[in-house]
Structure formats: structure tokens, C-alpha cells
Amino acid sequence: MPEKTNVEAIRHLNKLHVFRQSGAVAGSAKRWLDKEIATLELEIEMRERSQ
């Protein structure tokens, strides 16, 4: 994923959470989304700590 600012990353994270909860996602896709969400949350946290 290209480098994102925290605002962009948080916006993207929120969209992923909404999509994850929408019910339009199959089981394996949910696991993939969970991993993507966790990775993005960690990246945001690390950026915030380094500022």
C-alpha cells in the first residue's frame, strides 16, 4: 500500500470497518479484511508515536 497520511489512513480504516460489518463479505474475505484492518491500525499507531 502506498504511504498515506494519518488522515487518509484513518479514513480508509473507517471504510474498511464499515465494509467488514456490512454483511457483504464471505468468511475468507473477513479474515483478510481483519488482517488488513489490524495492519493499518498498527501503522497509524506507529506513525502517531513517531510524531
C-alpha distance matrix in Angstrom:
0.0 3.8 6.5 8.3 12.0 13.5 15.1 12.1 10.4 13.9 14.4 11.5 12.7 16.2 15.4 14.1 17.3 19.5 18.3 18.7 22.2 23.2 24.8 23.1 21.1 22.7 23.0 20.5 17.8 18.8 18.2 14.7 14.1 15.9 13.6 10.4 12.6 14.0 10.9 9.8 13.5 13.8 11.2 13.1 16.3 15.8 15.0 18.1 20.2 19.5 20.7
3.8 0.0 3.8 6.2 9.9 12.4 13.9 11.0 10.3 14.1 14.5 12.3 14.1 17.4 16.8 16.3 19.4 21.4 20.6 21.5 24.8 25.6 27.5 25.9 24.2 26.1 26.6 24.2 21.4 22.2 21.8 18.4 17.4 19.1 17.1 13.7 15.3 16.6 13.5 11.8 15.1 15.3 12.0 13.4 16.8 15.9 14.3 17.4 19.7 18.5 19.2
6.5 3.8 0.0 3.8 6.9 9.5 11.6 9.6 8.8 12.5 13.7 12.3 13.8 17.0 17.3 17.0 19.7 21.9 21.7 22.5 25.5 26.7 28.9 27.7 26.0 28.1 28.3 26.2 23.4 23.7 23.2 20.1 18.8 19.9 17.8 14.6 15.5 16.3 13.2 11.0 13.8 13.7 10.0 10.9 14.2 13.1 11.0 14.1 16.4 14.9 15.5
8.3 6.2 3.8 0.0 3.8 6.3 7.9 5.8 5.7 9.2 10.2 9.5 11.3 14.0 14.6 15.0 17.4 19.4 19.7 20.7 23.4 24.6 27.2 26.2 24.9 27.4 27.8 26.1 23.1 23.0 22.9 20.1 18.1 19.1 17.8 14.3 14.3 15.6 13.2 10.1 12.4 13.2 9.7 9.3 12.9 12.7 10.2 12.6 15.5 14.7 14.5
12.0 9.9 6.9 3.8 0.0 3.8 5.4 5.3 6.0 8.5 9.9 10.5 12.0 14.2 15.5 16.4 18.2 20.1 21.1 22.2 24.4 25.8 28.6 28.0 27.0 29.7 30.1 28.7 25.6 25.1 25.2 22.6 20.3 20.9 19.9 16.7 15.9 16.9 14.9 11.6 12.8 13.7 10.4 8.7 12.0 12.1 8.9 10.4 13.7 13.0 12.0
13.5 12.4 9.5 6.3 3.8 0.0 3.8 5.5 4.9 5.9 8.4 9.6 10.1 12.0 14.1 14.9 16.1 18.2 19.7 20.4 22.3 24.1 27.0 26.9 25.9 28.6 28.7 27.7 24.8 23.7 23.8 21.7 19.1 19.1 18.5 15.6 14.0 14.8 13.5 10.0 10.2 11.5 9.0 6.1 9.1 10.3 7.5 7.9 11.6 11.8 10.9
15.1 13.9 11.6 7.9 5.4 3.8 0.0 3.8 5.5 5.2 6.2 8.6 9.8 10.6 12.5 14.3 15.4 16.7 18.5 19.9 21.4 22.7 26.0 25.8 25.4 28.4 29.0 28.3 25.1 24.0 24.7 22.7 19.7 20.1 20.1 17.0 15.1 16.7 15.8 12.1 12.2 14.4 12.2 9.3 12.2 13.9 11.2 11.0 14.8 15.3 13.8
12.1 11.0 9.6 5.8 5.3 5.5 3.8 0.0 3.8 5.5 5.1 6.1 8.5 9.9 10.7 12.4 14.3 15.5 16.6 18.3 20.2 21.2 24.3 23.6 23.1 26.1 27.0 26.0 22.7 22.1 22.8 20.5 17.6 18.7 18.5 15.0 13.8 15.9 14.7 11.0 12.3 14.5 12.1 10.1 13.6 15.0 12.5 13.3 16.9 17.1 16.2
10.4 10.3 8.8 5.7 6.0 4.9 5.5 3.8 0.0 3.8 5.4 5.1 6.0 8.6 9.9 10.4 12.2 14.3 15.2 16.2 18.4 19.9 22.7 22.3 21.2 24.0 24.4 23.3 20.2 19.4 19.7 17.5 14.7 15.4 15.0 11.7 10.4 12.2 11.0 7.2 8.6 10.9 8.7 7.0 10.7 12.2 10.5 11.6 14.9 15.5 15.3
13.9 14.1 12.5 9.2 8.5 5.9 5.2 5.5 3.8 0.0 3.8 5.4 4.9 6.1 8.6 9.7 10.4 12.4 14.2 15.0 16.6 18.3 21.4 21.5 20.8 23.8 24.1 23.6 20.6 19.1 19.8 18.2 15.0 15.1 15.6 12.7 10.3 12.1 12.1 8.4 8.2 11.2 10.2 7.5 10.4 12.9 11.6 11.5 15.0 16.3 15.9
14.4 14.5 13.7 10.2 9.9 8.4 6.2 5.1 5.4 3.8 0.0 3.8 5.4 5.2 6.4 8.8 10.0 10.8 12.5 14.3 15.7 16.7 20.0 19.8 19.7 22.9 23.9 23.6 20.2 19.1 20.4 18.7 15.2 16.2 17.0 13.9 11.8 14.5 14.5 10.9 11.4 14.6 13.4 11.1 14.2 16.6 15.0 15.1 18.6 19.8 19.0
11.5 12.3 12.3 9.5 10.5 9.6 8.6 6.1 5.1 5.4 3.8 0.0 3.8 5.4 5.1 6.3 8.7 10.0 10.6 12.2 14.4 15.3 18.3 17.6 17.0 20.1 21.0 20.4 16.9 16.2 17.4 15.3 12.1 13.6 14.1 10.7 9.4 12.5 12.2 8.8 10.4 13.5 12.3 11.1 14.4 16.4 15.3 16.1 19.4 20.4 20.2
12.7 14.1 13.8 11.3 12.0 10.1 9.8 8.5 6.0 4.9 5.4 3.8 0.0 3.8 5.4 5.1 6.3 8.7 9.9 10.4 12.5 14.3 17.0 17.0 16.0 18.9 19.3 18.8 15.7 14.3 15.2 13.7 10.3 10.8 11.7 8.9 6.4 9.3 9.9 6.8 7.5 11.0 10.8 9.5 12.2 14.7 14.4 14.9 17.9 19.4 19.7
16.2 17.4 17.0 14.0 14.2 12.0 10.6 9.9 8.6 6.1 5.2 5.4 3.8 0.0 3.8 5.4 5.1 6.3 8.7 9.8 10.8 12.4 15.6 16.0 15.8 19.1 19.8 20.1 16.9 15.1 16.8 15.8 12.0 12.5 14.3 11.9 9.1 12.0 13.3 10.4 10.3 14.0 14.2 12.3 14.6 17.5 17.1 16.9 20.0 21.9 21.7
15.4 16.8 17.3 14.6 15.5 14.1 12.5 10.7 9.9 8.6 6.4 5.1 5.4 3.8 0.0 3.8 5.4 5.1 6.1 8.5 10.0 10.5 13.7 13.4 13.5 17.0 18.4 18.5 15.0 13.9 16.1 14.7 11.1 12.7 14.5 11.8 10.0 13.5 14.5 11.8 12.7 16.3 16.1 14.8 17.5 20.1 19.5 19.9 23.0 24.5 24.4
14.1 16.3 17.0 15.0 16.4 14.9 14.3 12.4 10.4 9.7 8.8 6.3 5.1 5.4 3.8 0.0 3.8 5.5 5.1 6.0 8.6 9.8 12.3 12.0 11.1 14.2 15.1 15.0 11.7 10.4 12.3 11.0 7.3 9.0 10.9 8.5 6.9 10.6 11.8 9.9 11.1 14.4 14.7 14.2 16.7 19.1 19.1 19.8 22.6 24.2 24.7
17.3 19.4 19.7 17.4 18.2 16.1 15.4 14.3 12.2 10.4 10.0 8.7 6.3 5.1 5.4 3.8 0.0 3.8 5.5 5.0 6.3 8.6 11.2 12.1 11.5 14.5 15.0 15.7 12.8 10.5 12.5 12.3 8.5 8.8 11.6 10.2 7.4 10.5 12.8 11.2 11.0 14.6 15.7 14.7 16.5 19.5 19.9 20.0 22.5 24.6 25.1
19.5 21.4 21.9 19.4 20.1 18.2 16.7 15.5 14.3 12.4 10.8 10.0 8.7 6.3 5.1 5.5 3.8 0.0 3.8 5.5 5.3 6.1 9.6 10.4 11.0 14.5 15.8 17.0 13.9 12.0 14.8 14.6 10.9 11.9 14.9 13.3 11.0 14.3 16.4 14.5 14.6 18.3 19.1 17.8 19.8 22.8 22.9 22.8 25.7 27.7 27.8
18.3 20.6 21.7 19.7 21.1 19.7 18.5 16.6 15.2 14.2 12.5 10.6 9.9 8.7 6.1 5.1 5.5 3.8 0.0 3.8 5.4 5.0 7.7 7.4 7.7 11.4 13.2 14.1 10.8 9.6 12.8 12.3 9.0 11.0 13.8 12.2 11.0 14.5 16.2 14.8 15.7 19.1 19.7 19.1 21.4 24.0 24.2 24.7 27.4 29.2 29.5
18.7 21.5 22.5 20.7 22.2 20.4 19.9 18.3 16.2 15.0 14.3 12.2 10.4 9.8 8.5 6.0 5.0 5.5 3.8 0.0 3.8 5.6 7.0 7.7 6.6 9.6 10.5 11.6 8.8 6.5 9.6 10.0 6.8 8.0 11.3 10.7 9.3 12.3 14.6 14.0 14.5 17.7 18.9 18.7 20.5 23.1 23.9 24.4 26.7 28.7 29.5
22.2 24.8 25.5 23.4 24.4 22.3 21.4 20.2 18.4 16.6 15.7 14.4 12.5 10.8 10.0 8.6 6.3 5.3 5.4 3.8 0.0 3.8 5.6 8.0 8.3 11.2 12.0 14.1 11.8 9.2 12.3 13.4 10.4 10.7 14.4 14.1 12.1 14.8 17.5 16.8 16.6 19.9 21.5 20.8 22.2 25.2 26.0 25.9 28.3 30.6 31.2
23.2 25.6 26.7 24.6 25.8 24.1 22.7 21.2 19.9 18.3 16.7 15.3 14.3 12.4 10.5 9.8 8.6 6.1 5.0 5.6 3.8 0.0 3.8 5.4 7.3 10.7 12.7 14.9 12.3 10.7 14.3 15.0 12.1 13.5 16.9 16.2 14.7 17.8 20.1 19.1 19.5 22.8 24.0 23.3 25.1 28.0 28.4 28.5 31.2 33.2 33.6
24.8 27.5 28.9 27.2 28.6 27.0 26.0 24.3 22.7 21.4 20.0 18.3 17.0 15.6 13.7 12.3 11.2 9.6 7.7 7.0 5.6 3.8 0.0 3.8 5.5 8.0 10.1 12.8 11.0 9.5 13.2 14.5 12.5 13.7 17.1 17.1 16.2 18.9 21.4 21.0 21.4 24.5 25.9 25.6 27.3 30.0 30.8 31.1 33.5 35.6 36.3
23.1 25.9 27.7 26.2 28.0 26.9 25.8 23.6 22.3 21.5 19.8 17.6 17.0 16.0 13.4 12.0 12.1 10.4 7.4 7.7 8.0 5.4 3.8 0.0 3.8 6.8 10.0 12.0 9.7 9.6 13.3 13.7 12.0 14.2 17.1 16.6 16.4 19.5 21.4 20.9 22.0 25.0 25.9 25.9 28.0 30.4 30.9 31.6 34.1 35.9 36.6
21.1 24.2 26.0 24.9 27.0 25.9 25.4 23.1 21.2 20.8 19.7 17.0 16.0 15.8 13.5 11.1 11.5 11.0 7.7 6.6 8.3 7.3 5.5 3.8 0.0 3.8 6.7 8.3 5.9 6.1 9.7 10.2 9.0 11.3 14.0 13.9 14.2 16.9 18.7 18.8 20.0 22.7 23.8 24.2 26.2 28.3 29.2 30.2 32.4 34.1 35.1
22.7 26.1 28.1 27.4 29.7 28.6 28.4 26.1 24.0 23.8 22.9 20.1 18.9 19.1 17.0 14.2 14.5 14.5 11.4 9.6 11.2 10.7 8.0 6.8 3.8 0.0 3.8 5.8 5.3 6.1 8.9 10.0 10.3 12.1 14.4 15.1 15.9 18.1 19.9 20.6 21.9 24.1 25.4 26.4 28.1 30.0 31.2 32.4 34.3 36.0 37.3
23.0 26.6 28.3 27.8 30.1 28.7 29.0 27.0 24.4 24.1 23.9 21.0 19.3 19.8 18.4 15.1 15.0 15.8 13.2 10.5 12.0 12.7 10.1 10.0 6.7 3.8 0.0 3.8 5.4 5.1 6.5 8.8 9.9 10.6 12.7 14.4 15.2 16.7 18.6 20.0 21.0 22.8 24.6 25.8 27.0 28.9 30.5 31.6 33.2 35.0 36.7
20.5 24.2 26.2 26.1 28.7 27.7 28.3 26.0 23.3 23.6 23.6 20.4 18.8 20.1 18.5 15.0 15.7 17.0 14.1 11.6 14.1 14.9 12.8 12.0 8.3 5.8 3.8 0.0 3.8 5.4 5.2 6.4 8.7 9.9 10.9 12.5 14.3 15.5 16.8 18.6 20.1 21.5 22.9 24.6 26.0 27.4 29.0 30.5 32.0 33.5 35.4
17.8 21.4 23.4 23.1 25.6 24.8 25.1 22.7 20.2 20.6 20.2 16.9 15.7 16.9 15.0 11.7 12.8 13.9 10.8 8.8 11.8 12.3 11.0 9.7 5.9 5.3 5.4 3.8 0.0 3.8 5.4 5.0 6.0 8.5 9.8 10.3 12.0 14.0 15.2 16.2 18.0 19.8 20.9 22.2 24.1 25.6 26.8 28.3 30.1 31.5 33.1
18.8 22.2 23.7 23.0 25.1 23.7 24.0 22.1 19.4 19.1 19.1 16.2 14.3 15.1 13.9 10.4 10.5 12.0 9.6 6.5 9.2 10.7 9.5 9.6 6.1 6.1 5.1 5.4 3.8 0.0 3.8 5.4 5.0 6.0 8.6 9.7 10.2 12.0 14.1 15.1 16.1 18.1 19.8 20.8 22.2 24.1 25.5 26.7 28.4 30.2 31.7
18.2 21.8 23.2 22.9 25.2 23.8 24.7 22.8 19.7 19.8 20.4 17.4 15.2 16.8 16.1 12.3 12.5 14.8 12.8 9.6 12.3 14.3 13.2 13.3 9.7 8.9 6.5 5.2 5.4 3.8 0.0 3.8 5.4 5.0 6.3 8.7 9.8 10.6 12.4 14.3 15.3 16.6 18.5 20.1 21.2 22.7 24.5 25.9 27.2 28.9 30.8
14.7 18.4 20.1 20.1 22.6 21.7 22.7 20.5 17.5 18.2 18.7 15.3 13.7 15.8 14.7 11.0 12.3 14.6 12.3 10.0 13.4 15.0 14.5 13.7 10.2 10.0 8.8 6.4 5.0 5.4 3.8 0.0 3.8 5.4 5.2 6.3 8.6 9.9 10.6 12.4 14.2 15.5 16.6 18.4 20.1 21.2 22.7 24.5 26.0 27.2 29.1
14.1 17.4 18.8 18.1 20.3 19.1 19.7 17.6 14.7 15.0 15.2 12.1 10.3 12.0 11.1 7.3 8.5 10.9 9.0 6.8 10.4 12.1 12.5 12.0 9.0 10.3 9.9 8.7 6.0 5.0 5.4 3.8 0.0 3.8 5.3 5.0 6.0 8.4 9.7 10.4 12.0 14.1 15.2 16.3 18.1 19.8 21.0 22.4 24.2 25.7 27.2
15.9 19.1 19.9 19.1 20.9 19.1 20.1 18.7 15.4 15.1 16.2 13.6 10.8 12.5 12.7 9.0 8.8 11.9 11.0 8.0 10.7 13.5 13.7 14.2 11.3 12.1 10.6 9.9 8.5 6.0 5.0 5.4 3.8 0.0 3.8 5.5 5.1 6.1 8.6 9.9 10.5 12.3 14.2 15.4 16.4 18.3 20.0 21.1 22.6 24.5 26.2
13.6 17.1 17.8 17.8 19.9 18.5 20.1 18.5 15.0 15.6 17.0 14.1 11.7 14.3 14.5 10.9 11.6 14.9 13.8 11.3 14.4 16.9 17.1 17.1 14.0 14.4 12.7 10.9 9.8 8.6 6.3 5.2 5.3 3.8 0.0 3.8 5.5 5.1 6.1 8.6 9.9 10.6 12.3 14.3 15.4 16.5 18.4 20.1 21.2 22.7 24.8
10.4 13.7 14.6 14.3 16.7 15.6 17.0 15.0 11.7 12.7 13.9 10.7 8.9 11.9 11.8 8.5 10.2 13.3 12.2 10.7 14.1 16.2 17.1 16.6 13.9 15.1 14.4 12.5 10.3 9.7 8.7 6.3 5.0 5.5 3.8 0.0 3.8 5.5 5.1 6.1 8.6 9.9 10.6 12.3 14.2 15.4 16.5 18.4 20.1 21.2 22.9
12.6 15.3 15.5 14.3 15.9 14.0 15.1 13.8 10.4 10.3 11.8 9.4 6.4 9.1 10.0 6.9 7.4 11.0 11.0 9.3 12.1 14.7 16.2 16.4 14.2 15.9 15.2 14.3 12.0 10.2 9.8 8.6 6.0 5.1 5.5 3.8 0.0 3.8 5.5 5.2 6.1 8.6 9.9 10.6 12.2 14.2 15.4 16.5 18.4 20.1 21.5
14.0 16.6 16.3 15.6 16.9 14.8 16.7 15.9 12.2 12.1 14.5 12.5 9.3 12.0 13.5 10.6 10.5 14.3 14.5 12.3 14.8 17.8 18.9 19.5 16.9 18.1 16.7 15.5 14.0 12.0 10.6 9.9 8.4 6.1 5.1 5.5 3.8 0.0 3.8 5.5 5.1 6.2 8.7 10.0 10.6 12.3 14.3 15.4 16.6 18.5 20.4
10.9 13.5 13.2 13.2 14.9 13.5 15.8 14.7 11.0 12.1 14.5 12.2 9.9 13.3 14.5 11.8 12.8 16.4 16.2 14.6 17.5 20.1 21.4 21.4 18.7 19.9 18.6 16.8 15.2 14.1 12.4 10.6 9.7 8.6 6.1 5.1 5.5 3.8 0.0 3.8 5.5 5.2 6.2 8.7 9.9 10.6 12.4 14.3 15.5 16.7 18.8
9.8 11.8 11.0 10.1 11.6 10.0 12.1 11.0 7.2 8.4 10.9 8.8 6.8 10.4 11.8 9.9 11.2 14.5 14.8 14.0 16.8 19.1 21.0 20.9 18.8 20.6 20.0 18.6 16.2 15.1 14.3 12.4 10.4 9.9 8.6 6.1 5.2 5.5 3.8 0.0 3.8 5.4 5.0 6.2 8.6 9.8 10.6 12.3 14.3 15.4 16.9
13.5 15.1 13.8 12.4 12.8 10.2 12.2 12.3 8.6 8.2 11.4 10.4 7.5 10.3 12.7 11.1 11.0 14.6 15.7 14.5 16.6 19.5 21.4 22.0 20.0 21.9 21.0 20.1 18.0 16.1 15.3 14.2 12.0 10.5 9.9 8.6 6.1 5.1 5.5 3.8 0.0 3.8 5.5 5.2 6.2 8.6 10.0 10.6 12.4 14.4 15.8
13.8 15.3 13.7 13.2 13.7 11.5 14.4 14.5 10.9 11.2 14.6 13.5 11.0 14.0 16.3 14.4 14.6 18.3 19.1 17.7 19.9 22.8 24.5 25.0 22.7 24.1 22.8 21.5 19.8 18.1 16.6 15.5 14.1 12.3 10.6 9.9 8.6 6.2 5.2 5.4 3.8 0.0 3.8 5.5 5.1 6.1 8.6 9.9 10.6 12.3 14.6
11.2 12.0 10.0 9.7 10.4 9.0 12.2 12.1 8.7 10.2 13.4 12.3 10.8 14.2 16.1 14.7 15.7 19.1 19.7 18.9 21.5 24.0 25.9 25.9 23.8 25.4 24.6 22.9 20.9 19.8 18.5 16.6 15.2 14.2 12.3 10.6 9.9 8.7 6.2 5.0 5.5 3.8 0.0 3.8 5.5 5.1 6.2 8.6 10.0 10.7 12.7
13.1 13.4 10.9 9.3 8.7 6.1 9.3 10.1 7.0 7.5 11.1 11.1 9.5 12.3 14.8 14.2 14.7 17.8 19.1 18.7 20.8 23.3 25.6 25.9 24.2 26.4 25.8 24.6 22.2 20.8 20.1 18.4 16.3 15.4 14.3 12.3 10.6 10.0 8.7 6.2 5.2 5.5 3.8 0.0 3.8 5.5 5.2 6.2 8.7 10.0 11.0
16.3 16.8 14.2 12.9 12.0 9.1 12.2 13.6 10.7 10.4 14.2 14.4 12.2 14.6 17.5 16.7 16.5 19.8 21.4 20.5 22.2 25.1 27.3 28.0 26.2 28.1 27.0 26.0 24.1 22.2 21.2 20.1 18.1 16.4 15.4 14.2 12.2 10.6 9.9 8.6 6.2 5.1 5.5 3.8 0.0 3.8 5.5 5.1 6.2 8.7 10.3
15.8 15.9 13.1 12.7 12.1 10.3 13.9 15.0 12.2 12.9 16.6 16.4 14.7 17.5 20.1 19.1 19.5 22.8 24.0 23.1 25.2 28.0 30.0 30.4 28.3 30.0 28.9 27.4 25.6 24.1 22.7 21.2 19.8 18.3 16.5 15.4 14.2 12.3 10.6 9.8 8.6 6.1 5.1 5.5 3.8 0.0 3.8 5.5 5.2 6.3 8.9
15.0 14.3 11.0 10.2 8.9 7.5 11.2 12.5 10.5 11.6 15.0 15.3 14.4 17.1 19.5 19.1 19.9 22.9 24.2 23.9 26.0 28.4 30.8 30.9 29.2 31.2 30.5 29.0 26.8 25.5 24.5 22.7 21.0 20.0 18.4 16.5 15.4 14.3 12.4 10.6 10.0 8.6 6.2 5.2 5.5 3.8 0.0 3.8 5.4 5.2 6.5
18.1 17.4 14.1 12.6 10.4 7.9 11.0 13.3 11.6 11.5 15.1 16.1 14.9 16.9 19.9 19.8 20.0 22.8 24.7 24.4 25.9 28.5 31.1 31.6 30.2 32.4 31.6 30.5 28.3 26.7 25.9 24.5 22.4 21.1 20.1 18.4 16.5 15.4 14.3 12.3 10.6 9.9 8.6 6.2 5.1 5.5 3.8 0.0 3.8 5.5 5.5
20.2 19.7 16.4 15.5 13.7 11.6 14.8 16.9 14.9 15.0 18.6 19.4 17.9 20.0 23.0 22.6 22.5 25.7 27.4 26.7 28.3 31.2 33.5 34.1 32.4 34.3 33.2 32.0 30.1 28.4 27.2 26.0 24.2 22.6 21.2 20.1 18.4 16.6 15.5 14.3 12.4 10.6 10.0 8.7 6.2 5.2 5.4 3.8 0.0 3.8 5.6
19.5 18.5 14.9 14.7 13.0 11.8 15.3 17.1 15.5 16.3 19.8 20.4 19.4 21.9 24.5 24.2 24.6 27.7 29.2 28.7 30.6 33.2 35.6 35.9 34.1 36.0 35.0 33.5 31.5 30.2 28.9 27.2 25.7 24.5 22.7 21.2 20.1 18.5 16.7 15.4 14.4 12.3 10.7 10.0 8.7 6.3 5.2 5.5 3.8 0.0 3.8
20.7 19.2 15.5 14.5 12.0 10.9 13.8 16.2 15.3 15.9 19.0 20.2 19.7 21.7 24.4 24.7 25.1 27.8 29.5 29.5 31.2 33.6 36.3 36.6 35.1 37.3 36.7 35.4 33.1 31.7 30.8 29.1 27.2 26.2 24.8 22.9 21.5 20.4 18.8 16.9 15.8 14.6 12.7 11.0 10.3 8.9 6.5 5.5 5.6 3.8 0.0
